[in-house]
Amino acid sequence: MTKKLSDALKEIAESNDFPETLKTADIKGKKFTLQSLRLVNTENGERYIGLIEIEGQHCEAWLSGSKLHRQLQTIEDSLPLDVVVNKDEGQYAPYLLDLA
């Protein structure tokens, strides 16, 4: 059993077919279903990663921004939800979540 597990872990480690986690900017303005959230600690503090379904594909996406973070805390217990992330054009405009 240990050899089997070791081989499986090695295969995953050597694989390069894992999709990248999308950036918040990649999903801006697109409707998607937010399936679940997980909070991760990064060098920049706590950040959310969402499991999303977008354009028929399941993937992960960083959901970054102080206002977005608070909005995600508010809806976390209501998932899954269809949502859209928007941002005004200003350089320092926050990402904001809207129900779709």
Jmol script that loads the backbone (N, CA, C; Angstrom):
load data "model"
ATOM      1  N   MET A   1       0.823  -1.196   0.000  1.00  0.00           N
ATOM      2  CA  MET A   1       0.000   0.000   0.000  1.00  0.00           C
ATOM      3  C   MET A   1       0.863   1.254   0.000  1.00  0.00           C
ATOM      4  N   THR A   2       1.956   1.252   0.785  1.00  0.00           N
ATOM      5  CA  THR A   2       2.821   2.415   0.871  1.00  0.00           C
ATOM      6  C   THR A   2       3.468   2.723  -0.474  1.00  0.00           C
ATOM      7  N   LYS A   3       3.895   1.703  -1.196  1.00  0.00           N
ATOM      8  CA  LYS A   3       4.506   1.881  -2.520  1.00  0.00           C
ATOM      9  C   LYS A   3       3.495   2.494  -3.479  1.00  0.00           C
ATOM     10  N   LYS A   4       2.257   2.021  -3.423  1.00  0.00           N
ATOM     11  CA  LYS A   4       1.195   2.533  -4.285  1.00  0.00           C
ATOM     12  C   LYS A   4       0.941   4.020  -4.010  1.00  0.00           C
ATOM     13  N   LEU A   5       0.851   4.376  -2.742  1.00  0.00           N
ATOM     14  CA  LEU A   5       0.650   5.775  -2.370  1.00  0.00           C
ATOM     15  C   LEU A   5       1.835   6.634  -2.777  1.00  0.00           C
ATOM     16  N   SER A   6       3.020   6.119  -2.557  1.00  0.00           N
ATOM     17  CA  SER A   6       4.224   6.847  -2.930  1.00  0.00           C
ATOM     18  C   SER A   6       4.260   7.107  -4.435  1.00  0.00           C
ATOM     19  N   ASP A   7       3.926   6.097  -5.222  1.00  0.00           N
ATOM     20  CA  ASP A   7       3.894   6.254  -6.683  1.00  0.00           C
ATOM     21  C   ASP A   7       2.836   7.263  -7.109  1.00  0.00           C
ATOM     22  N   ALA A   8       1.667   7.221  -6.469  1.00  0.00           N
ATOM     23  CA  ALA A   8       0.594   8.161  -6.804  1.00  0.00           C
ATOM     24  C   ALA A   8       1.014   9.596  -6.487  1.00  0.00           C
ATOM     25  N   LEU A   9       1.659   9.809  -5.330  1.00  0.00           N
ATOM     26  CA  LEU A   9       2.128  11.148  -4.968  1.00  0.00           C
ATOM     27  C   LEU A   9       3.193  11.648  -5.936  1.00  0.00           C
ATOM     28  N   LYS A  10       4.089  10.766  -6.326  1.00  0.00           N
ATOM     29  CA  LYS A  10       5.140  11.131  -7.265  1.00  0.00           C
ATOM     30  C   LYS A  10       4.545  11.501  -8.625  1.00  0.00           C
ATOM     31  N   GLU A  11       3.559  10.741  -9.067  1.00  0.00           N
ATOM     32  CA  GLU A  11       2.916  11.016 -10.350  1.00  0.00           C
ATOM     33  C   GLU A  11       2.261  12.395 -10.350  1.00  0.00           C
ATOM     34  N   ILE A  12       1.580  12.727  -9.270  1.00  0.00           N
ATOM     35  CA  ILE A  12       0.945  14.046  -9.161  1.00  0.00           C
ATOM     36  C   ILE A  12       2.001  15.145  -9.148  1.00  0.00           C
ATOM     37  N   ALA A  13       3.075  14.945  -8.394  1.00  0.00           N
ATOM     38  CA  ALA A  13       4.133  15.951  -8.294  1.00  0.00           C
ATOM     39  C   ALA A  13       4.792  16.215  -9.637  1.00  0.00           C
ATOM     40  N   GLU A  14       4.904  15.207 -10.465  1.00  0.00           N
ATOM     41  CA  GLU A  14       5.573  15.348 -11.760  1.00  0.00           C
ATOM     42  C   GLU A  14       4.623  15.783 -12.869  1.00  0.00           C
ATOM     43  N   SER A  15       3.335  15.777 -12.590  1.00  0.00           N
ATOM     44  CA  SER A  15       2.341  16.132 -13.596  1.00  0.00           C
ATOM     45  C   SER A  15       2.364  17.634 -13.866  1.00  0.00           C
ATOM     46  N   ASN A  16       2.084  18.004 -15.096  1.00  0.00           N
ATOM     47  CA  ASN A  16       1.987  19.432 -15.426  1.00  0.00           C
ATOM     48  C   ASN A  16       0.657  19.741 -16.101  1.00  0.00           C
ATOM     49  N   ASP A  17      -0.350  18.924 -15.833  1.00  0.00           N
ATOM     50  CA  ASP A  17      -1.653  19.159 -16.444  1.00  0.00           C
ATOM     51  C   ASP A  17      -2.655  19.821 -15.493  1.00  0.00           C
ATOM     52  N   PHE A  18      -2.153  20.420 -14.419  1.00  0.00           N
ATOM     53  CA  PHE A  18      -3.031  21.125 -13.492  1.00  0.00           C
ATOM     54  C   PHE A  18      -3.245  22.553 -13.995  1.00  0.00           C
ATOM     55  N   PRO A  19      -4.493  23.003 -14.059  1.00  0.00           N
ATOM     56  CA  PRO A  19      -4.739  24.373 -14.516  1.00  0.00           C
ATOM     57  C   PRO A  19      -4.272  25.380 -13.465  1.00  0.00           C
ATOM     58  N   GLU A  20      -3.876  26.543 -13.943  1.00  0.00           N
ATOM     59  CA  GLU A  20      -3.500  27.611 -13.014  1.00  0.00           C
ATOM     60  C   GLU A  20      -4.736  28.124 -12.301  1.00  0.00           C
ATOM     61  N   THR A  21      -4.547  28.637 -11.118  1.00  0.00           N
ATOM     62  CA  THR A  21      -5.635  29.304 -10.421  1.00  0.00           C
ATOM     63  C   THR A  21      -5.812  30.667 -11.076  1.00  0.00           C
ATOM     64  N   LEU A  22      -7.044  30.958 -11.509  1.00  0.00           N
ATOM     65  CA  LEU A  22      -7.314  32.226 -12.183  1.00  0.00           C
ATOM     66  C   LEU A  22      -7.116  33.398 -11.234  1.00  0.00           C
ATOM     67  N   LYS A  23      -6.743  34.531 -11.775  1.00  0.00           N
ATOM     68  CA  LYS A  23      -6.658  35.767 -11.004  1.00  0.00           C
ATOM     69  C   LYS A  23      -8.036  36.414 -10.993  1.00  0.00           C
ATOM     70  N   THR A  24      -8.256  37.278 -10.026  1.00  0.00           N
ATOM     71  CA  THR A  24      -9.533  37.991  -9.953  1.00  0.00           C
ATOM     72  C   THR A  24      -9.783  38.754 -11.243  1.00  0.00           C
ATOM     73  N   ALA A  25      -8.745  39.366 -11.806  1.00  0.00           N
ATOM     74  CA  ALA A  25      -8.880  40.133 -13.053  1.00  0.00           C
ATOM     75  C   ALA A  25      -9.341  39.252 -14.213  1.00  0.00           C
ATOM     76  N   ASP A  26      -9.006  37.967 -14.195  1.00  0.00           N
ATOM     77  CA  ASP A  26      -9.381  37.047 -15.274  1.00  0.00           C
ATOM     78  C   ASP A  26     -10.885  36.792 -15.331  1.00  0.00           C
ATOM     79  N   ILE A  27     -11.565  36.959 -14.213  1.00  0.00           N
ATOM     80  CA  ILE A  27     -13.002  36.662 -14.165  1.00  0.00           C
ATOM     81  C   ILE A  27     -13.852  37.928 -14.083  1.00  0.00           C
ATOM     82  N   LYS A  28     -13.203  39.081 -14.117  1.00  0.00           N
ATOM     83  CA  LYS A  28     -13.917  40.372 -14.047  1.00  0.00           C
ATOM     84  C   LYS A  28     -14.946  40.468 -15.174  1.00  0.00           C
ATOM     85  N   GLY A  29     -16.183  40.774 -14.784  1.00  0.00           N
ATOM     86  CA  GLY A  29     -17.255  40.971 -15.746  1.00  0.00           C
ATOM     87  C   GLY A  29     -17.880  39.695 -16.286  1.00  0.00           C
ATOM     88  N   LYS A  30     -17.420  38.538 -15.848  1.00  0.00           N
ATOM     89  CA  LYS A  30     -17.951  37.269 -16.329  1.00  0.00           C
ATOM     90  C   LYS A  30     -18.859  36.634 -15.273  1.00  0.00           C
ATOM     91  N   LYS A  31     -19.993  36.115 -15.732  1.00  0.00           N
ATOM     92  CA  LYS A  31     -20.907  35.422 -14.819  1.00  0.00           C
ATOM     93  C   LYS A  31     -20.336  34.032 -14.536  1.00  0.00           C
ATOM     94  N   PHE A  32     -20.360  33.639 -13.269  1.00  0.00           N
ATOM     95  CA  PHE A  32     -19.909  32.307 -12.892  1.00  0.00           C
ATOM     96  C   PHE A  32     -20.650  31.852 -11.650  1.00  0.00           C
ATOM     97  N   THR A  33     -20.600  30.563 -11.402  1.00  0.00           N
ATOM     98  CA  THR A  33     -21.203  30.001 -10.201  1.00  0.00           C
ATOM     99  C   THR A  33     -20.097  29.784  -9.181  1.00  0.00           C
ATOM    100  N   LEU A  34     -20.234  30.438  -8.064  1.00  0.00           N
ATOM    101  CA  LEU A  34     -19.291  30.265  -6.960  1.00  0.00           C
ATOM    102  C   LEU A  34     -19.772  29.074  -6.152  1.00  0.00           C
ATOM    103  N   GLN A  35     -19.023  27.964  -6.247  1.00  0.00           N
ATOM    104  CA  GLN A  35     -19.417  26.713  -5.614  1.00  0.00           C
ATOM    105  C   GLN A  35     -19.031  26.661  -4.132  1.00  0.00           C
ATOM    106  N   SER A  36     -17.791  27.053  -3.849  1.00  0.00           N
ATOM    107  CA  SER A  36     -17.299  27.008  -2.472  1.00  0.00           C
ATOM    108  C   SER A  36     -16.107  27.947  -2.332  1.00  0.00           C
ATOM    109  N   LEU A  37     -15.742  28.203  -1.090  1.00  0.00           N
ATOM    110  CA  LEU A  37     -14.618  29.085  -0.781  1.00  0.00           C
ATOM    111  C   LEU A  37     -13.691  28.407   0.210  1.00  0.00           C
ATOM    112  N   ARG A  38     -12.423  28.775   0.116  1.00  0.00           N
ATOM    113  CA  ARG A  38     -11.493  28.395   1.178  1.00  0.00           C
ATOM    114  C   ARG A  38     -10.582  29.582   1.424  1.00  0.00           C
ATOM    115  N   LEU A  39     -10.251  29.775   2.657  1.00  0.00           N
ATOM    116  CA  LEU A  39      -9.392  30.877   3.087  1.00  0.00           C
ATOM    117  C   LEU A  39      -7.971  30.347   3.218  1.00  0.00           C
ATOM    118  N   VAL A  40      -7.026  31.042   2.589  1.00  0.00           N
ATOM    119  CA  VAL A  40      -5.628  30.617   2.650  1.00  0.00           C
ATOM    120  C   VAL A  40      -4.781  31.765   3.184  1.00  0.00           C
ATOM    121  N   ASN A  41      -3.717  31.414   3.885  1.00  0.00           N
ATOM    122  CA  ASN A  41      -2.774  32.413   4.376  1.00  0.00           C
ATOM    123  C   ASN A  41      -1.677  32.576   3.340  1.00  0.00           C
ATOM    124  N   THR A  42      -1.439  33.821   2.926  1.00  0.00           N
ATOM    125  CA  THR A  42      -0.396  34.129   1.964  1.00  0.00           C
ATOM    126  C   THR A  42       0.558  35.129   2.594  1.00  0.00           C
ATOM    127  N   GLU A  43       1.613  35.466   1.884  1.00  0.00           N
ATOM    128  CA  GLU A  43       2.549  36.476   2.393  1.00  0.00           C
ATOM    129  C   GLU A  43       1.888  37.844   2.493  1.00  0.00           C
ATOM    130  N   ASN A  44       0.740  38.020   1.822  1.00  0.00           N
ATOM    131  CA  ASN A  44      -0.006  39.280   1.879  1.00  0.00           C
ATOM    132  C   ASN A  44      -1.231  39.196   2.779  1.00  0.00           C
ATOM    133  N   GLY A  45      -1.295  38.188   3.624  1.00  0.00           N
ATOM    134  CA  GLY A  45      -2.426  38.031   4.528  1.00  0.00           C
ATOM    135  C   GLY A  45      -3.393  36.971   4.033  1.00  0.00           C
ATOM    136  N   GLU A  46      -4.575  36.936   4.626  1.00  0.00           N
ATOM    137  CA  GLU A  46      -5.577  35.938   4.262  1.00  0.00           C
ATOM    138  C   GLU A  46      -6.231  36.312   2.936  1.00  0.00           C
ATOM    139  N   ARG A  47      -6.409  35.311   2.081  1.00  0.00           N
ATOM    140  CA  ARG A  47      -7.042  35.501   0.780  1.00  0.00           C
ATOM    141  C   ARG A  47      -7.996  34.333   0.541  1.00  0.00           C
ATOM    142  N   TYR A  48      -9.058  34.623  -0.210  1.00  0.00           N
ATOM    143  CA  TYR A  48      -9.998  33.579  -0.589  1.00  0.00           C
ATOM    144  C   TYR A  48      -9.624  32.990  -1.944  1.00  0.00           C
ATOM    145  N   ILE A  49      -9.800  31.679  -2.053  1.00  0.00           N
ATOM    146  CA  ILE A  49      -9.774  30.990  -3.333  1.00  0.00           C
ATOM    147  C   ILE A  49     -11.152  30.360  -3.472  1.00  0.00           C
ATOM    148  N   GLY A  50     -11.774  30.608  -4.608  1.00  0.00           N
ATOM    149  CA  GLY A  50     -13.090  30.049  -4.851  1.00  0.00           C
ATOM    150  C   GLY A  50     -13.042  28.922  -5.853  1.00  0.00           C
ATOM    151  N   LEU A  51     -13.830  27.888  -5.611  1.00  0.00           N
ATOM    152  CA  LEU A  51     -14.065  26.867  -6.619  1.00  0.00           C
ATOM    153  C   LEU A  51     -15.234  27.386  -7.428  1.00  0.00           C
ATOM    154  N   ILE A  52     -15.001  27.607  -8.727  1.00  0.00           N
ATOM    155  CA  ILE A  52     -16.028  28.228  -9.554  1.00  0.00           C
ATOM    156  C   ILE A  52     -16.325  27.369 -10.774  1.00  0.00           C
ATOM    157  N   GLU A  53     -17.505  27.586 -11.335  1.00  0.00           N
ATOM    158  CA  GLU A  53     -17.848  27.030 -12.638  1.00  0.00           C
ATOM    159  C   GLU A  53     -18.058  28.210 -13.561  1.00  0.00           C
ATOM    160  N   ILE A  54     -17.224  28.297 -14.591  1.00  0.00           N
ATOM    161  CA  ILE A  54     -17.285  29.409 -15.525  1.00  0.00           C
ATOM    162  C   ILE A  54     -17.154  28.861 -16.937  1.00  0.00           C
ATOM    163  N   GLU A  55     -18.087  29.251 -17.787  1.00  0.00           N
ATOM    164  CA  GLU A  55     -18.099  28.795 -19.177  1.00  0.00           C
ATOM    165  C   GLU A  55     -18.023  27.274 -19.269  1.00  0.00           C
ATOM    166  N   GLY A  56     -18.756  26.591 -18.376  1.00  0.00           N
ATOM    167  CA  GLY A  56     -18.823  25.138 -18.394  1.00  0.00           C
ATOM    168  C   GLY A  56     -17.619  24.415 -17.809  1.00  0.00           C
ATOM    169  N   GLN A  57     -16.659  25.162 -17.300  1.00  0.00           N
ATOM    170  CA  GLN A  57     -15.446  24.562 -16.735  1.00  0.00           C
ATOM    171  C   GLN A  57     -15.397  24.796 -15.224  1.00  0.00           C
ATOM    172  N   HIS A  58     -14.912  23.807 -14.488  1.00  0.00           N
ATOM    173  CA  HIS A  58     -14.684  23.971 -13.056  1.00  0.00           C
ATOM    174  C   HIS A  58     -13.214  24.332 -12.860  1.00  0.00           C
ATOM    175  N   CYS A  59     -12.956  25.365 -12.084  1.00  0.00           N
ATOM    176  CA  CYS A  59     -11.579  25.767 -11.804  1.00  0.00           C
ATOM    177  C   CYS A  59     -11.549  26.554 -10.496  1.00  0.00           C
ATOM    178  N   GLU A  60     -10.348  26.946 -10.122  1.00  0.00           N
ATOM    179  CA  GLU A  60     -10.178  27.770  -8.936  1.00  0.00           C
ATOM    180  C   GLU A  60      -9.828  29.186  -9.364  1.00  0.00           C
ATOM    181  N   ALA A  61     -10.200  30.148  -8.511  1.00  0.00           N
ATOM    182  CA  ALA A  61      -9.884  31.545  -8.789  1.00  0.00           C
ATOM    183  C   ALA A  61      -9.582  32.272  -7.487  1.00  0.00           C
ATOM    184  N   TRP A  62      -8.530  33.092  -7.528  1.00  0.00           N
ATOM    185  CA  TRP A  62      -8.266  33.993  -6.418  1.00  0.00           C
ATOM    186  C   TRP A  62      -9.373  35.024  -6.405  1.00  0.00           C
ATOM    187  N   LEU A  63      -9.879  35.335  -5.244  1.00  0.00           N
ATOM    188  CA  LEU A  63     -10.903  36.363  -5.080  1.00  0.00           C
ATOM    189  C   LEU A  63     -10.330  37.385  -4.102  1.00  0.00           C
ATOM    190  N   SER A  64      -9.661  38.389  -4.667  1.00  0.00           N
ATOM    191  CA  SER A  64      -8.854  39.311  -3.865  1.00  0.00           C
ATOM    192  C   SER A  64      -9.465  40.700  -3.779  1.00  0.00           C
ATOM    193  N   GLY A  65      -9.216  41.322  -2.668  1.00  0.00           N
ATOM    194  CA  GLY A  65      -9.643  42.696  -2.435  1.00  0.00           C
ATOM    195  C   GLY A  65     -10.350  42.810  -1.106  1.00  0.00           C
ATOM    196  N   SER A  66     -10.132  43.916  -0.409  1.00  0.00           N
ATOM    197  CA  SER A  66     -10.674  44.060   0.944  1.00  0.00           C
ATOM    198  C   SER A  66     -12.202  44.084   0.962  1.00  0.00           C
ATOM    199  N   LYS A  67     -12.828  44.803   0.037  1.00  0.00           N
ATOM    200  CA  LYS A  67     -14.298  44.831   0.007  1.00  0.00           C
ATOM    201  C   LYS A  67     -14.848  43.491  -0.473  1.00  0.00           C
ATOM    202  N   LEU A  68     -14.199  42.906  -1.466  1.00  0.00           N
ATOM    203  CA  LEU A  68     -14.617  41.602  -1.967  1.00  0.00           C
ATOM    204  C   LEU A  68     -14.511  40.550  -0.858  1.00  0.00           C
ATOM    205  N   HIS A  69     -13.451  40.630  -0.081  1.00  0.00           N
ATOM    206  CA  HIS A  69     -13.243  39.711   1.040  1.00  0.00           C
ATOM    207  C   HIS A  69     -14.433  39.772   2.007  1.00  0.00           C
ATOM    208  N   ARG A  70     -14.852  40.971   2.347  1.00  0.00           N
ATOM    209  CA  ARG A  70     -15.979  41.128   3.276  1.00  0.00           C
ATOM    210  C   ARG A  70     -17.283  40.640   2.651  1.00  0.00           C
ATOM    211  N   GLN A  71     -17.449  40.876   1.347  1.00  0.00           N
ATOM    212  CA  GLN A  71     -18.654  40.393   0.669  1.00  0.00           C
ATOM    213  C   GLN A  71     -18.689  38.860   0.672  1.00  0.00           C
ATOM    214  N   LEU A  72     -17.544  38.246   0.447  1.00  0.00           N
ATOM    215  CA  LEU A  72     -17.475  36.783   0.438  1.00  0.00           C
ATOM    216  C   LEU A  72     -17.802  36.207   1.810  1.00  0.00           C
ATOM    217  N   GLN A  73     -17.346  36.862   2.862  1.00  0.00           N
ATOM    218  CA  GLN A  73     -17.691  36.421   4.212  1.00  0.00           C
ATOM    219  C   GLN A  73     -19.199  36.441   4.415  1.00  0.00           C
ATOM    220  N   THR A  74     -19.867  37.434   3.828  1.00  0.00           N
ATOM    221  CA  THR A  74     -21.307  37.595   3.979  1.00  0.00           C
ATOM    222  C   THR A  74     -22.086  36.493   3.276  1.00  0.00           C
ATOM    223  N   ILE A  75     -21.611  36.050   2.107  1.00  0.00           N
ATOM    224  CA  ILE A  75     -22.372  35.068   1.331  1.00  0.00           C
ATOM    225  C   ILE A  75     -21.901  33.626   1.503  1.00  0.00           C
ATOM    226  N   GLU A  76     -20.820  33.422   2.232  1.00  0.00           N
ATOM    227  CA  GLU A  76     -20.191  32.106   2.332  1.00  0.00           C
ATOM    228  C   GLU A  76     -21.166  30.988   2.704  1.00  0.00           C
ATOM    229  N   ASP A  77     -22.104  31.261   3.580  1.00  0.00           N
ATOM    230  CA  ASP A  77     -23.051  30.233   4.019  1.00  0.00           C
ATOM    231  C   ASP A  77     -24.211  30.033   3.048  1.00  0.00           C
ATOM    232  N   SER A  78     -24.247  30.822   1.947  1.00  0.00           N
ATOM    233  CA  SER A  78     -25.345  30.739   0.978  1.00  0.00           C
ATOM    234  C   SER A  78     -24.929  30.110  -0.347  1.00  0.00           C
ATOM    235  N   LEU A  79     -23.734  29.564  -0.405  1.00  0.00           N
ATOM    236  CA  LEU A  79     -23.226  29.008  -1.661  1.00  0.00           C
ATOM    237  C   LEU A  79     -23.880  27.679  -1.972  1.00  0.00           C
ATOM    238  N   PRO A  80     -24.007  27.328  -3.238  1.00  0.00           N
ATOM    239  CA  PRO A  80     -23.520  27.991  -4.441  1.00  0.00           C
ATOM    240  C   PRO A  80     -24.426  29.145  -4.872  1.00  0.00           C
ATOM    241  N   LEU A  81     -23.805  30.137  -5.516  1.00  0.00           N
ATOM    242  CA  LEU A  81     -24.513  31.313  -6.031  1.00  0.00           C
ATOM    243  C   LEU A  81     -23.941  31.708  -7.388  1.00  0.00           C
ATOM    244  N   ASP A  82     -24.807  32.230  -8.264  1.00  0.00           N
ATOM    245  CA  ASP A  82     -24.357  32.818  -9.521  1.00  0.00           C
ATOM    246  C   ASP A  82     -23.997  34.267  -9.252  1.00  0.00           C
ATOM    247  N   VAL A  83     -22.776  34.637  -9.612  1.00  0.00           N
ATOM    248  CA  VAL A  83     -22.258  35.964  -9.295  1.00  0.00           C
ATOM    249  C   VAL A  83     -21.441  36.528 -10.456  1.00  0.00           C
ATOM    250  N   VAL A  84     -21.115  37.806 -10.329  1.00  0.00           N
ATOM    251  CA  VAL A  84     -20.228  38.515 -11.248  1.00  0.00           C
ATOM    252  C   VAL A  84     -19.316  39.386 -10.399  1.00  0.00           C
ATOM    253  N   VAL A  85     -18.030  39.429 -10.741  1.00  0.00           N
ATOM    254  CA  VAL A  85     -17.089  40.337 -10.091  1.00  0.00           C
ATOM    255  C   VAL A  85     -16.878  41.512 -11.033  1.00  0.00           C
ATOM    256  N   ASN A  86     -17.080  42.727 -10.515  1.00  0.00           N
ATOM    257  CA  ASN A  86     -16.899  43.933 -11.315  1.00  0.00           C
ATOM    258  C   ASN A  86     -15.859  44.836 -10.677  1.00  0.00           C
ATOM    259  N   LYS A  87     -15.379  45.791 -11.463  1.00  0.00           N
ATOM    260  CA  LYS A  87     -14.406  46.765 -10.977  1.00  0.00           C
ATOM    261  C   LYS A  87     -14.507  47.992 -11.852  1.00  0.00           C
ATOM    262  N   ASP A  88     -14.595  49.161 -11.220  1.00  0.00           N
ATOM    263  CA  ASP A  88     -14.559  50.403 -11.984  1.00  0.00           C
ATOM    264  C   ASP A  88     -13.191  50.560 -12.623  1.00  0.00           C
ATOM    265  N   GLU A  89     -13.072  51.515 -13.521  1.00  0.00           N
ATOM    266  CA  GLU A  89     -11.833  51.675 -14.286  1.00  0.00           C
ATOM    267  C   GLU A  89     -10.683  52.319 -13.513  1.00  0.00           C
ATOM    268  N   GLY A  90     -10.938  52.984 -12.413  1.00  0.00           N
ATOM    269  CA  GLY A  90      -9.867  53.630 -11.663  1.00  0.00           C
ATOM    270  C   GLY A  90      -8.818  52.642 -11.184  1.00  0.00           C
ATOM    271  N   GLN A  91      -7.581  53.093 -11.125  1.00  0.00           N
ATOM    272  CA  GLN A  91      -6.470  52.223 -10.744  1.00  0.00           C
ATOM    273  C   GLN A  91      -6.670  51.577  -9.380  1.00  0.00           C
ATOM    274  N   TYR A  92      -7.242  52.312  -8.453  1.00  0.00           N
ATOM    275  CA  TYR A  92      -7.409  51.800  -7.093  1.00  0.00           C
ATOM    276  C   TYR A  92      -8.854  51.402  -6.781  1.00  0.00           C
ATOM    277  N   ALA A  93      -9.681  51.276  -7.814  1.00  0.00           N
ATOM    278  CA  ALA A  93     -11.073  50.864  -7.613  1.00  0.00           C
ATOM    279  C   ALA A  93     -11.094  49.416  -7.115  1.00  0.00           C
ATOM    280  N   PRO A  94     -11.958  49.131  -6.153  1.00  0.00           N
ATOM    281  CA  PRO A  94     -12.013  47.758  -5.608  1.00  0.00           C
ATOM    282  C   PRO A  94     -12.797  46.811  -6.499  1.00  0.00           C
ATOM    283  N   TYR A  95     -12.471  45.532  -6.391  1.00  0.00           N
ATOM    284  CA  TYR A  95     -13.313  44.504  -7.002  1.00  0.00           C
ATOM    285  C   TYR A  95     -14.543  44.353  -6.107  1.00  0.00           C
ATOM    286  N   LEU A  96     -15.715  44.231  -6.739  1.00  0.00           N
ATOM    287  CA  LEU A  96     -16.961  44.099  -6.004  1.00  0.00           C
ATOM    288  C   LEU A  96     -17.771  42.940  -6.578  1.00  0.00           C
ATOM    289  N   LEU A  97     -18.497  42.273  -5.739  1.00  0.00           N
ATOM    290  CA  LEU A  97     -19.286  41.109  -6.095  1.00  0.00           C
ATOM    291  C   LEU A  97     -20.737  41.522  -6.252  1.00  0.00           C
ATOM    292  N   ASP A  98     -21.388  41.052  -7.319  1.00  0.00           N
ATOM    293  CA  ASP A  98     -22.806  41.255  -7.538  1.00  0.00           C
ATOM    294  C   ASP A  98     -23.447  39.900  -7.792  1.00  0.00           C
ATOM    295  N   LEU A  99     -24.689  39.747  -7.373  1.00  0.00           N
ATOM    296  CA  LEU A  99     -25.435  38.536  -7.715  1.00  0.00           C
ATOM    297  C   LEU A  99     -25.800  38.598  -9.182  1.00  0.00           C
ATOM    298  N   ALA A 100     -25.734  37.482  -9.862  1.00  0.00           N
ATOM    299  CA  ALA A 100     -26.029  37.453 -11.309  1.00  0.00           C
ATOM    300  C   ALA A 100     -27.465  37.022 -11.548  1.00  0.00           C
TER     301      ALA A 100
END
end "model"
wireframe off; spacefill off
backbone 0.3
color backbone group
